[in-house]
Amino acid sequence: MMPANWQLPPGVTRPLWDYLHDPAVAREYDVRLAGTPLLDIDVPFVLEQCRPAGRLLDLGAGTGRLSIALAKQGYQPLAVDLSPEMLAVLGDKARAAGVEVPRLCANIADLGCIDDQTFDHAACLFGTPGMIAGADARRAMLGHVFRILRPGGVFALHVHNRWFNVWTRAGRRLLLGDLVGSWLGRHPPGDYEMPPHQGLGSLTMHLFTRREIVRFLRDAGFEVVTVRPVGVAGVLRHPWWFGRLRSYGYLIAACK
């Protein structure tokens, strides 16, 4: 049953709800992502930072790219996603890979169903924190992750960088529109409407600045231990040279 707009979960817009509940999106997801350079470096980043192997909460798990890879390495992942269609594909892939990946259909901004200090690590990759609508919902997600992790647990995440837009004319127009729109109170700073996606409505993506995401993590109680700039083609070369402008995004590890 499709909820009315006022019944949507915290941090979820109508276009995002439609996207997450479209079977065609889930079936085609892996094919559409194939060849994306970020996919070659984010799972190794999690394996590097989230040691030793243990229980890992995979937030926005999608079709299980991270969860299945970690299960093969001796981790015990729990795949969490609001899309039942994505989780169904994940289950098929896990069985084909010969691994067990428990799945939970839940909103990552509202994880009250998971007990305190029950996971060793957590991860939220591929810009998923930016898909959560509203700063309050994003802060709620971080607060839940901090609560759920055991002391010393590591949270690995990926966000897109707002300032990368400075390098193109269209991007500079976006930044100017963002500045004016937020100044006039039309929308929060950093929220960008993406083009209609796969025949569905326009999704909103929040693009973070490095300072913003570090502040959010620290406010939640985390200690930020690694911020790794990511370029369009993978790991950013020479990040000391205008890295905060050249980074397409950041891979971040934060410790409880």
GUKOLRO-71343 format. One record per residue: residue number from 0; residue in three letters; x, y, z of N, C-alpha, C in turn. Coordinates in steps of 0.2 Angstrom, whole numbers. Example, Ala and Ser with C-alpha at 12.3 -4.5 7.8 and 13.67 -1.06 7.14 Angstrom:
+------+------+-------+-------+-------+-------+-------+-------+-------+-------+-------+
: nufi : keke :    nX :    nY :    nZ :   caX :   caY :   caZ :    cX :    cY :    cZ :
+------+------+-------+-------+-------+-------+-------+-------+-------+-------+-------+
:    0 :  ALA :    66 :   -28 :    39 :    62 :   -22 :    39 :    66 :   -16 :    39 :
:    1 :  SER :    64 :   -11 :    35 :    68 :    -5 :    36 :    64 :     0 :    39 :
+------+------+-------+-------+-------+-------+-------+-------+-------+-------+-------+
This chain:
+------+------+-------+-------+-------+-------+-------+-------+-------+-------+-------+
: nufi : keke :    nX :    nY :    nZ :   caX :   caY :   caZ :    cX :    cY :    cZ :
+------+------+-------+-------+-------+-------+-------+-------+-------+-------+-------+
:    0 :  MET :     4 :    -6 :     0 :     0 :     0 :     0 :     4 :     6 :     0 :
:    1 :  MET :     3 :    11 :    -5 :     7 :    17 :    -5 :     5 :    22 :     0 :
:    2 :  PRO :    10 :    24 :     4 :     8 :    29 :     9 :     6 :    36 :     6 :
:    3 :  ALA :     2 :    40 :    10 :     2 :    47 :     8 :     8 :    51 :    10 :
:    4 :  ASN :     9 :    57 :     7 :    15 :    60 :     8 :    16 :    61 :    15 :
:    5 :  TRP :    11 :    63 :    19 :    12 :    64 :    26 :    14 :    58 :    30 :
:    6 :  GLN :    13 :    52 :    27 :    15 :    46 :    30 :    22 :    43 :    28 :
:    7 :  LEU :    25 :    47 :    24 :    32 :    44 :    22 :    36 :    44 :    28 :
:    8 :  PRO :    41 :    39 :    28 :    46 :    39 :    34 :    50 :    45 :    34 :
:    9 :  PRO :    53 :    47 :    40 :    58 :    52 :    41 :    63 :    52 :    36 :
:   10 :  GLY :    65 :    58 :    33 :    70 :    58 :    28 :    69 :    55 :    21 :
:   11 :  VAL :    63 :    53 :    20 :    61 :    50 :    13 :    56 :    54 :    10 :
:   12 :  THR :    58 :    56 :     3 :    54 :    60 :    -1 :    50 :    55 :    -5 :
:   13 :  ARG :    44 :    58 :    -8 :    40 :    54 :   -13 :    44 :    51 :   -19 :
:   14 :  PRO :    48 :    55 :   -22 :    52 :    52 :   -28 :    57 :    46 :   -25 :
:   15 :  LEU :    60 :    47 :   -19 :    64 :    42 :   -17 :    60 :    36 :   -15 :
:   16 :  TRP :    54 :    37 :   -12 :    50 :    31 :   -10 :    48 :    27 :   -17 :
:   17 :  ASP :    47 :    31 :   -22 :    45 :    27 :   -28 :    51 :    24 :   -31 :
:   18 :  TYR :    57 :    27 :   -31 :    63 :    24 :   -33 :    64 :    17 :   -30 :
:   19 :  LEU :    64 :    17 :   -23 :    65 :    12 :   -19 :    60 :     6 :   -20 :
:   20 :  HIS :    54 :     7 :   -22 :    49 :     2 :   -23 :    48 :     0 :   -30 :
:   21 :  ASP :    52 :     2 :   -35 :    51 :     0 :   -42 :    56 :    -6 :   -43 :
:   22 :  PRO :    52 :   -12 :   -45 :    56 :   -18 :   -46 :    61 :   -17 :   -52 :
:   23 :  ALA :    60 :   -13 :   -57 :    64 :   -12 :   -62 :    71 :    -9 :   -60 :
:   24 :  VAL :    70 :    -4 :   -56 :    76 :    -1 :   -53 :    81 :    -6 :   -50 :
:   25 :  ALA :    78 :   -10 :   -46 :    82 :   -15 :   -42 :    85 :   -20 :   -47 :
:   26 :  ARG :    81 :   -23 :   -52 :    84 :   -27 :   -57 :    90 :   -25 :   -61 :
:   27 :  GLU :    89 :   -18 :   -63 :    94 :   -15 :   -67 :   100 :   -12 :   -63 :
:   28 :  TYR :   100 :   -12 :   -57 :   104 :    -8 :   -53 :   111 :    -9 :   -54 :
:   29 :  ASP :   113 :   -16 :   -53 :   120 :   -18 :   -54 :   123 :   -16 :   -61 :
:   30 :  VAL :   119 :   -17 :   -66 :   121 :   -16 :   -73 :   122 :    -8 :   -74 :
:   31 :  ARG :   118 :    -4 :   -71 :   119 :     3 :   -72 :   125 :     6 :   -68 :
:   32 :  LEU :   127 :     2 :   -63 :   133 :     5 :   -59 :   139 :     2 :   -62 :
:   33 :  ALA :   139 :    -3 :   -66 :   145 :    -7 :   -68 :   150 :    -2 :   -71 :
:   34 :  GLY :   156 :    -2 :   -69 :   162 :     2 :   -72 :   163 :     9 :   -68 :
:   35 :  THR :   159 :    10 :   -63 :   159 :    16 :   -59 :   166 :    15 :   -55 :
:   36 :  PRO :   171 :    20 :   -56 :   177 :    19 :   -52 :   177 :    19 :   -45 :
:   37 :  LEU :   172 :    22 :   -42 :   171 :    22 :   -34 :   170 :    15 :   -32 :
:   38 :  LEU :   167 :    10 :   -36 :   166 :     4 :   -34 :   173 :     0 :   -33 :
:   39 :  ASP :   178 :     2 :   -36 :   185 :    -2 :   -35 :   188 :     0 :   -29 :
:   40 :  ILE :   186 :     6 :   -25 :   190 :     8 :   -19 :   186 :     8 :   -13 :
:   41 :  ASP :   179 :     8 :   -13 :   175 :     9 :    -7 :   175 :     3 :    -3 :
:   42 :  VAL :   174 :    -3 :    -6 :   174 :    -9 :    -2 :   181 :   -11 :     1 :
:   43 :  PRO :   186 :   -10 :    -3 :   193 :   -10 :     0 :   194 :    -6 :     6 :
:   44 :  PHE :   191 :     0 :     6 :   192 :     5 :    11 :   188 :     3 :    17 :
:   45 :  VAL :   183 :     0 :    17 :   179 :    -3 :    23 :   183 :    -9 :    26 :
:   46 :  LEU :   186 :   -13 :    21 :   190 :   -19 :    24 :   196 :   -16 :    27 :
:   47 :  GLU :   199 :   -11 :    25 :   205 :    -8 :    28 :   203 :    -5 :    35 :
:   48 :  GLN :   198 :    -1 :    35 :   196 :     3 :    41 :   192 :    -1 :    47 :
:   49 :  CYS :   188 :    -5 :    45 :   184 :    -9 :    49 :   187 :   -16 :    51 :
:   50 :  ARG :   192 :   -15 :    55 :   195 :   -21 :    58 :   195 :   -22 :    65 :
:   51 :  PRO :   195 :   -28 :    68 :   195 :   -34 :    65 :   188 :   -36 :    62 :
:   52 :  ALA :   187 :   -41 :    58 :   181 :   -43 :    56 :   176 :   -45 :    62 :
:   53 :  GLY :   170 :   -43 :    61 :   165 :   -44 :    66 :   158 :   -42 :    63 :
:   54 :  ARG :   153 :   -40 :    67 :   146 :   -39 :    65 :   147 :   -32 :    62 :
:   55 :  LEU :   144 :   -31 :    56 :   144 :   -25 :    52 :   137 :   -23 :    50 :
:   56 :  LEU :   135 :   -17 :    51 :   129 :   -14 :    49 :   129 :   -11 :    42 :
:   57 :  ASP :   127 :   -14 :    37 :   127 :   -11 :    30 :   121 :    -7 :    29 :
:   58 :  LEU :   121 :     0 :    29 :   116 :     4 :    29 :   115 :     7 :    21 :
:   59 :  GLY :   109 :     6 :    19 :   108 :     7 :    12 :   111 :     2 :     8 :
:   60 :  ALA :   110 :    -4 :    10 :   114 :   -10 :     7 :   113 :   -11 :    -1 :
:   61 :  GLY :   107 :    -9 :    -3 :   105 :   -10 :   -10 :   105 :   -17 :   -12 :
:   62 :  THR :   108 :   -19 :   -17 :   108 :   -26 :   -19 :   114 :   -30 :   -16 :
:   63 :  GLY :   117 :   -27 :   -11 :   122 :   -31 :    -7 :   129 :   -31 :    -9 :
:   64 :  ARG :   131 :   -27 :   -13 :   138 :   -26 :   -16 :   143 :   -27 :   -10 :
:   65 :  LEU :   142 :   -23 :    -5 :   147 :   -23 :     1 :   145 :   -29 :     6 :
:   66 :  SER :   139 :   -30 :     7 :   137 :   -36 :    12 :   140 :   -42 :    10 :
:   67 :  ILE :   139 :   -44 :     3 :   141 :   -50 :     1 :   149 :   -51 :     1 :
:   68 :  ALA :   152 :   -45 :    -1 :   160 :   -45 :    -1 :   162 :   -46 :     6 :
:   69 :  LEU :   159 :   -43 :    11 :   161 :   -44 :    18 :   160 :   -51 :    21 :
:   70 :  ALA :   154 :   -53 :    19 :   153 :   -60 :    21 :   158 :   -65 :    19 :
:   71 :  LYS :   160 :   -64 :    13 :   166 :   -69 :    10 :   172 :   -68 :    14 :
:   72 :  GLN :   173 :   -62 :    17 :   179 :   -61 :    21 :   178 :   -62 :    29 :
:   73 :  GLY :   173 :   -66 :    31 :   172 :   -68 :    37 :   168 :   -63 :    42 :
:   74 :  TYR :   166 :   -58 :    39 :   161 :   -53 :    43 :   154 :   -56 :    43 :
:   75 :  GLN :   151 :   -53 :    48 :   143 :   -55 :    49 :   139 :   -49 :    48 :
:   76 :  PRO :   138 :   -47 :    41 :   134 :   -41 :    40 :   127 :   -42 :    41 :
:   77 :  LEU :   124 :   -36 :    42 :   116 :   -36 :    42 :   115 :   -30 :    37 :
:   78 :  ALA :   111 :   -32 :    31 :   110 :   -28 :    26 :   103 :   -24 :    28 :
:   79 :  VAL :   104 :   -17 :    28 :    98 :   -13 :    29 :    96 :    -9 :    23 :
:   80 :  ASP :    90 :    -9 :    21 :    88 :    -5 :    16 :    80 :    -4 :    16 :
:   81 :  LEU :    78 :     2 :    14 :    71 :     3 :    13 :    67 :     0 :     7 :
:   82 :  SER :    71 :    -3 :     3 :    69 :    -6 :    -3 :    68 :   -13 :    -3 :
:   83 :  PRO :    62 :   -16 :    -2 :    61 :   -23 :    -2 :    63 :   -26 :    -9 :
:   84 :  GLU :    63 :   -22 :   -14 :    65 :   -25 :   -21 :    73 :   -26 :   -21 :
:   85 :  MET :    76 :   -21 :   -18 :    84 :   -22 :   -18 :    86 :   -28 :   -14 :
:   86 :  LEU :    82 :   -28 :    -8 :    84 :   -34 :    -3 :    82 :   -41 :    -6 :
:   87 :  ALA :    77 :   -41 :   -11 :    76 :   -47 :   -14 :    81 :   -49 :   -19 :
:   88 :  VAL :    84 :   -44 :   -22 :    89 :   -46 :   -27 :    96 :   -48 :   -23 :
:   89 :  LEU :    97 :   -44 :   -17 :   102 :   -46 :   -13 :   102 :   -53 :   -11 :
:   90 :  GLY :    96 :   -55 :    -9 :    95 :   -62 :    -6 :    97 :   -67 :   -12 :
:   91 :  ASP :    95 :   -66 :   -18 :    97 :   -70 :   -23 :   104 :   -70 :   -25 :
:   92 :  LYS :   107 :   -65 :   -24 :   115 :   -64 :   -25 :   118 :   -68 :   -20 :
:   93 :  ALA :   116 :   -67 :   -14 :   120 :   -70 :    -8 :   119 :   -78 :    -9 :
:   94 :  ARG :   113 :   -80 :   -10 :   113 :   -88 :   -11 :   117 :   -90 :   -17 :
:   95 :  ALA :   118 :   -86 :   -22 :   122 :   -88 :   -28 :   129 :   -88 :   -26 :
:   96 :  ALA :   131 :   -84 :   -21 :   138 :   -83 :   -19 :   140 :   -88 :   -13 :
:   97 :  GLY :   135 :   -91 :   -11 :   136 :   -96 :    -5 :   137 :   -93 :     1 :
:   98 :  VAL :   134 :   -87 :     2 :   135 :   -84 :     9 :   128 :   -82 :    12 :
:   99 :  GLU :   128 :   -81 :    18 :   122 :   -79 :    22 :   122 :   -72 :    24 :
:  100 :  VAL :   117 :   -68 :    21 :   117 :   -61 :    23 :   110 :   -59 :    26 :
:  101 :  PRO :   109 :   -59 :    32 :   102 :   -57 :    35 :   101 :   -50 :    32 :
:  102 :  ARG :    94 :   -49 :    31 :    92 :   -43 :    28 :    86 :   -40 :    32 :
:  103 :  LEU :    86 :   -33 :    33 :    81 :   -29 :    37 :    79 :   -24 :    32 :
:  104 :  CYS :    72 :   -24 :    31 :    69 :   -18 :    27 :    67 :   -13 :    32 :
:  105 :  ALA :    71 :    -7 :    32 :    70 :    -2 :    37 :    73 :     4 :    35 :
:  106 :  ASN :    71 :    10 :    38 :    73 :    17 :    36 :    79 :    18 :    40 :
:  107 :  ILE :    85 :    20 :    36 :    91 :    21 :    40 :    91 :    27 :    44 :
:  108 :  ALA :    86 :    31 :    43 :    86 :    37 :    48 :    82 :    36 :    54 :
:  109 :  ASP :    79 :    30 :    55 :    75 :    28 :    60 :    76 :    21 :    62 :
:  110 :  LEU :    82 :    19 :    66 :    84 :    13 :    67 :    83 :    11 :    74 :
:  111 :  GLY :    77 :    13 :    77 :    76 :    11 :    84 :    75 :     4 :    85 :
:  112 :  CYS :    74 :     0 :    80 :    73 :    -7 :    80 :    79 :   -11 :    82 :
:  113 :  ILE :    85 :    -8 :    82 :    91 :   -11 :    83 :    94 :    -9 :    90 :
:  114 :  ASP :    96 :   -14 :    94 :    98 :   -12 :   101 :   105 :    -9 :   101 :
:  115 :  ASP :   106 :    -6 :   107 :   112 :    -2 :   108 :   118 :    -7 :   108 :
:  116 :  GLN :   124 :    -4 :   105 :   130 :    -8 :   106 :   130 :   -15 :   104 :
:  117 :  THR :   127 :   -16 :    98 :   126 :   -23 :    96 :   130 :   -25 :    89 :
:  118 :  PHE :   134 :   -19 :    87 :   138 :   -20 :    81 :   145 :   -18 :    82 :
:  119 :  ASP :   150 :   -21 :    78 :   157 :   -19 :    79 :   158 :   -14 :    74 :
:  120 :  HIS :   155 :   -13 :    68 :   156 :    -8 :    63 :   150 :    -7 :    60 :
:  121 :  ALA :   150 :    -1 :    56 :   144 :     1 :    51 :   147 :     4 :    45 :
:  122 :  ALA :   143 :     4 :    40 :   145 :     7 :    34 :   139 :    10 :    30 :
:  123 :  CYS :   140 :    15 :    26 :   135 :    19 :    23 :   138 :    22 :    16 :
:  124 :  LEU :   138 :    18 :    11 :   142 :    20 :     5 :   138 :    23 :    -1 :
:  125 :  PHE :   142 :    25 :    -6 :   139 :    27 :   -12 :   135 :    33 :   -12 :
:  126 :  GLY :   137 :    38 :    -7 :   133 :    44 :    -7 :   126 :    44 :    -3 :
:  127 :  THR :   125 :    38 :     0 :   118 :    36 :     3 :   117 :    41 :     8 :
:  128 :  PRO :   121 :    44 :    13 :   119 :    49 :    18 :   116 :    55 :    14 :
:  129 :  GLY :   118 :    57 :     8 :   115 :    62 :     5 :   108 :    61 :     2 :
:  130 :  MET :   106 :    55 :     2 :    99 :    54 :     0 :    94 :    55 :     5 :
:  131 :  ILE :    96 :    55 :    11 :    92 :    57 :    17 :    90 :    64 :    17 :
:  132 :  ALA :    83 :    65 :    17 :    81 :    72 :    16 :    81 :    75 :    23 :
:  133 :  GLY :    84 :    81 :    23 :    84 :    85 :    29 :    89 :    84 :    34 :
:  134 :  ALA :    92 :    89 :    37 :    98 :    89 :    41 :    96 :    85 :    48 :
:  135 :  ASP :    90 :    86 :    50 :    88 :    83 :    56 :    88 :    75 :    55 :
:  136 :  ALA :    85 :    73 :    49 :    85 :    66 :    48 :    92 :    63 :    47 :
:  137 :  ARG :    97 :    67 :    44 :   104 :    65 :    43 :   107 :    64 :    50 :
:  138 :  ARG :   106 :    69 :    54 :   109 :    69 :    61 :   106 :    63 :    65 :
:  139 :  ALA :    99 :    61 :    64 :    96 :    56 :    67 :   100 :    49 :    65 :
:  140 :  MET :   101 :    48 :    59 :   105 :    42 :    57 :   111 :    42 :    60 :
:  141 :  LEU :   115 :    47 :    60 :   122 :    47 :    63 :   121 :    45 :    71 :
:  142 :  GLY :   116 :    48 :    74 :   115 :    46 :    81 :   114 :    39 :    82 :
:  143 :  HIS :   109 :    36 :    78 :   108 :    29 :    79 :   114 :    25 :    78 :
:  144 :  VAL :   118 :    26 :    73 :   124 :    23 :    71 :   129 :    23 :    78 :
:  145 :  PHE :   130 :    29 :    80 :   134 :    29 :    86 :   131 :    25 :    92 :
:  146 :  ARG :   125 :    25 :    93 :   121 :    21 :    98 :   122 :    14 :    97 :
:  147 :  ILE :   122 :    12 :    91 :   122 :     4 :    89 :   129 :     1 :    90 :
:  148 :  LEU :   134 :     5 :    88 :   141 :     3 :    88 :   143 :     2 :    95 :
:  149 :  ARG :   147 :    -4 :    96 :   151 :    -5 :   102 :   157 :     0 :   103 :
:  150 :  PRO :   159 :     2 :   109 :   165 :     6 :   110 :   171 :     4 :   106 :
:  151 :  GLY :   174 :     8 :   102 :   179 :     7 :    98 :   177 :     5 :    91 :
:  152 :  GLY :   170 :     4 :    89 :   168 :     3 :    83 :   169 :     8 :    78 :
:  153 :  VAL :   170 :     6 :    71 :   171 :    11 :    66 :   165 :    11 :    61 :
:  154 :  PHE :   164 :    18 :    59 :   159 :    19 :    54 :   162 :    22 :    48 :
:  155 :  ALA :   161 :    18 :    43 :   164 :    20 :    36 :   159 :    23 :    32 :
:  156 :  LEU :   160 :    28 :    29 :   154 :    31 :    24 :   157 :    35 :    19 :
:  157 :  HIS :   153 :    36 :    14 :   155 :    40 :     8 :   150 :    46 :     7 :
:  158 :  VAL :   152 :    52 :     5 :   148 :    57 :     4 :   151 :    61 :    -3 :
:  159 :  HIS :   146 :    64 :    -6 :   148 :    68 :   -12 :   150 :    75 :    -9 :
:  160 :  ASN :   155 :    79 :   -13 :   158 :    85 :   -11 :   154 :    91 :   -15 :
:  161 :  ARG :   151 :    95 :   -11 :   148 :   101 :   -14 :   152 :   105 :   -19 :
:  162 :  TRP :   158 :   106 :   -16 :   163 :   111 :   -20 :   166 :   109 :   -26 :
:  163 :  PHE :   165 :   102 :   -28 :   167 :   100 :   -34 :   164 :   103 :   -40 :
:  164 :  ASN :   158 :   106 :   -39 :   154 :   110 :   -44 :   158 :   116 :   -47 :
:  165 :  VAL :   163 :   118 :   -43 :   166 :   124 :   -45 :   169 :   124 :   -52 :
:  166 :  TRP :   171 :   118 :   -54 :   175 :   117 :   -60 :   171 :   117 :   -67 :
:  167 :  THR :   165 :   117 :   -67 :   161 :   118 :   -73 :   156 :   124 :   -73 :
:  168 :  ARG :   154 :   126 :   -78 :   150 :   132 :   -79 :   143 :   130 :   -76 :
:  169 :  ALA :   140 :   124 :   -78 :   134 :   122 :   -75 :   135 :   121 :   -67 :
:  170 :  GLY :   140 :   118 :   -65 :   141 :   118 :   -58 :   141 :   124 :   -54 :
:  171 :  ARG :   145 :   129 :   -57 :   145 :   136 :   -54 :   138 :   139 :   -54 :
:  172 :  ARG :   134 :   138 :   -59 :   127 :   140 :   -58 :   123 :   136 :   -53 :
:  173 :  LEU :   124 :   130 :   -52 :   121 :   126 :   -46 :   123 :   129 :   -40 :
:  174 :  LEU :   130 :   131 :   -39 :   132 :   134 :   -33 :   129 :   140 :   -31 :
:  175 :  LEU :   129 :   145 :   -36 :   126 :   151 :   -36 :   118 :   151 :   -34 :
:  176 :  GLY :   115 :   146 :   -37 :   108 :   145 :   -36 :   107 :   143 :   -29 :
:  177 :  ASP :   111 :   138 :   -27 :   111 :   136 :   -20 :   112 :   141 :   -15 :
:  178 :  LEU :   117 :   146 :   -16 :   118 :   151 :   -12 :   112 :   156 :   -11 :
:  179 :  VAL :   109 :   158 :   -17 :   104 :   162 :   -17 :    98 :   159 :   -14 :
:  180 :  GLY :    96 :   153 :   -16 :    90 :   149 :   -14 :    90 :   148 :    -6 :
:  181 :  SER :    96 :   146 :    -3 :    97 :   145 :     4 :    96 :   152 :     8 :
:  182 :  TRP :    99 :   157 :     5 :    99 :   164 :     8 :    92 :   166 :     8 :
:  183 :  LEU :    88 :   165 :     3 :    81 :   167 :     3 :    76 :   162 :     6 :
:  184 :  GLY :    79 :   156 :     9 :    75 :   152 :    13 :    71 :   147 :     9 :
:  185 :  ARG :    73 :   146 :     2 :    69 :   142 :    -2 :    71 :   134 :    -1 :
:  186 :  HIS :    77 :   133 :     1 :    79 :   126 :     2 :    85 :   126 :     6 :
:  187 :  PRO :    87 :   121 :    10 :    93 :   121 :    14 :    99 :   121 :     9 :
:  188 :  PRO :   105 :   124 :    12 :   111 :   124 :     8 :   113 :   117 :     6 :
:  189 :  GLY :   115 :   115 :     0 :   118 :   109 :    -2 :   113 :   104 :    -5 :
:  190 :  ASP :   107 :   105 :    -5 :   102 :   101 :    -8 :   101 :   102 :   -15 :
:  191 :  TYR :   102 :    97 :   -19 :   102 :    98 :   -26 :    97 :    93 :   -29 :
:  192 :  GLU :    93 :    96 :   -34 :    88 :    91 :   -37 :    91 :    88 :   -43 :
:  193 :  MET :    91 :    82 :   -43 :    94 :    78 :   -49 :    89 :    77 :   -54 :
:  194 :  PRO :    91 :    76 :   -61 :    86 :    75 :   -66 :    82 :    69 :   -65 :
:  195 :  PRO :    76 :    69 :   -68 :    72 :    63 :   -67 :    76 :    56 :   -69 :
:  196 :  HIS :    75 :    51 :   -64 :    79 :    46 :   -64 :    75 :    39 :   -66 :
:  197 :  GLN :    77 :    36 :   -72 :    75 :    30 :   -74 :    67 :    30 :   -74 :
:  198 :  GLY :    65 :    36 :   -77 :    57 :    37 :   -78 :    54 :    39 :   -72 :
:  199 :  LEU :    57 :    40 :   -66 :    54 :    42 :   -60 :    55 :    49 :   -59 :
:  200 :  GLY :    52 :    52 :   -53 :    53 :    59 :   -52 :    60 :    61 :   -50 :
:  201 :  SER :    61 :    67 :   -49 :    68 :    70 :   -48 :    69 :    68 :   -41 :
:  202 :  LEU :    75 :    65 :   -40 :    78 :    64 :   -33 :    82 :    70 :   -30 :
:  203 :  THR :    82 :    71 :   -24 :    86 :    76 :   -21 :    92 :    73 :   -18 :
:  204 :  MET :    98 :    76 :   -19 :   104 :    73 :   -16 :   107 :    79 :   -12 :
:  205 :  HIS :   109 :    78 :    -6 :   113 :    83 :    -2 :   120 :    82 :    -3 :
:  206 :  LEU :   123 :    87 :    -5 :   131 :    87 :    -6 :   134 :    91 :     0 :
:  207 :  PHE :   138 :    87 :     3 :   142 :    90 :     9 :   148 :    93 :     7 :
:  208 :  THR :   150 :    98 :    12 :   157 :   100 :    12 :   160 :    96 :    17 :
:  209 :  ARG :   167 :    96 :    16 :   171 :    92 :    21 :   170 :    94 :    28 :
:  210 :  ARG :   170 :   101 :    29 :   169 :   103 :    36 :   162 :   101 :    39 :
:  211 :  GLU :   157 :   101 :    34 :   150 :   100 :    37 :   149 :    92 :    39 :
:  212 :  ILE :   152 :    88 :    35 :   151 :    81 :    37 :   156 :    79 :    43 :
:  213 :  VAL :   161 :    82 :    43 :   166 :    81 :    49 :   162 :    84 :    56 :
:  214 :  ARG :   159 :    90 :    55 :   155 :    92 :    61 :   149 :    88 :    63 :
:  215 :  PHE :   146 :    85 :    58 :   140 :    81 :    59 :   142 :    75 :    63 :
:  216 :  LEU :   148 :    72 :    61 :   150 :    66 :    64 :   153 :    67 :    71 :
:  217 :  ARG :   156 :    73 :    72 :   159 :    75 :    79 :   153 :    76 :    84 :
:  218 :  ASP :   148 :    80 :    81 :   142 :    81 :    85 :   138 :    75 :    87 :
:  219 :  ALA :   139 :    70 :    83 :   136 :    63 :    85 :   140 :    60 :    90 :
:  220 :  GLY :   146 :    62 :    91 :   150 :    59 :    96 :   156 :    55 :    93 :
:  221 :  PHE :   157 :    55 :    87 :   162 :    51 :    84 :   169 :    55 :    84 :
:  222 :  GLU :   174 :    51 :    83 :   181 :    54 :    82 :   182 :    52 :    75 :
:  223 :  VAL :   183 :    57 :    71 :   185 :    56 :    64 :   192 :    54 :    63 :
:  224 :  VAL :   194 :    49 :    60 :   201 :    46 :    60 :   204 :    46 :    53 :
:  225 :  THR :   200 :    46 :    48 :   202 :    46 :    41 :   197 :    50 :    36 :
:  226 :  VAL :   200 :    54 :    32 :   196 :    58 :    27 :   200 :    57 :    21 :
:  227 :  ARG :   197 :    53 :    16 :   201 :    51 :    10 :   197 :    54 :     4 :
:  228 :  PRO :   200 :    59 :     1 :   197 :    62 :    -5 :   197 :    57 :   -11 :
:  229 :  VAL :   191 :    58 :   -14 :   190 :    53 :   -20 :   189 :    57 :   -26 :
:  230 :  GLY :   192 :    56 :   -32 :   191 :    59 :   -38 :   186 :    56 :   -42 :
:  231 :  VAL :   185 :    58 :   -48 :   180 :    56 :   -53 :   183 :    49 :   -55 :
:  232 :  ALA :   189 :    48 :   -56 :   192 :    42 :   -58 :   195 :    37 :   -53 :
:  233 :  GLY :   193 :    39 :   -46 :   195 :    34 :   -41 :   199 :    39 :   -36 :
:  234 :  VAL :   204 :    36 :   -32 :   207 :    40 :   -27 :   210 :    46 :   -30 :
:  235 :  LEU :   210 :    52 :   -27 :   212 :    58 :   -29 :   219 :    59 :   -29 :
:  236 :  ARG :   223 :    60 :   -34 :   230 :    61 :   -34 :   232 :    68 :   -31 :
:  237 :  HIS :   237 :    69 :   -27 :   239 :    75 :   -25 :   234 :    79 :   -21 :
:  238 :  PRO :   231 :    76 :   -16 :   225 :    80 :   -13 :   227 :    86 :   -10 :
:  239 :  TRP :   233 :    87 :    -9 :   236 :    93 :    -5 :   235 :    99 :   -10 :
:  240 :  TRP :   234 :    98 :   -17 :   233 :   103 :   -22 :   226 :   105 :   -23 :
:  241 :  PHE :   223 :   110 :   -19 :   216 :   111 :   -20 :   211 :   105 :   -19 :
:  242 :  GLY :   213 :   101 :   -14 :   209 :    95 :   -13 :   202 :    96 :   -12 :
:  243 :  ARG :   200 :   101 :    -8 :   193 :   102 :    -6 :   189 :   105 :   -12 :
:  244 :  LEU :   192 :   107 :   -17 :   189 :   109 :   -23 :   189 :   103 :   -28 :
:  245 :  ARG :   194 :    99 :   -28 :   195 :    94 :   -34 :   192 :    88 :   -32 :
:  246 :  SER :   190 :    87 :   -25 :   187 :    80 :   -23 :   180 :    80 :   -25 :
:  247 :  TYR :   179 :    74 :   -29 :   172 :    73 :   -31 :   168 :    70 :   -25 :
:  248 :  GLY :   171 :    68 :   -20 :   168 :    65 :   -13 :   173 :    63 :    -8 :
:  249 :  TYR :   171 :    60 :    -3 :   176 :    58 :     2 :   174 :    51 :     5 :
:  250 :  LEU :   179 :    47 :     6 :   178 :    41 :    10 :   180 :    43 :    17 :
:  251 :  ILE :   176 :    42 :    22 :   178 :    44 :    29 :   177 :    38 :    34 :
:  252 :  ALA :   182 :    37 :    38 :   181 :    33 :    44 :   181 :    36 :    50 :
:  253 :  ALA :   176 :    35 :    55 :   175 :    38 :    61 :   174 :    33 :    66 :
:  254 :  CYS :   177 :    34 :    72 :   177 :    29 :    78 :   173 :    31 :    83 :
:  255 :  LYS :   170 :    26 :    87 :   166 :    28 :    93 :   170 :    28 :    99 :
+------+------+-------+-------+-------+-------+-------+-------+-------+-------+-------+
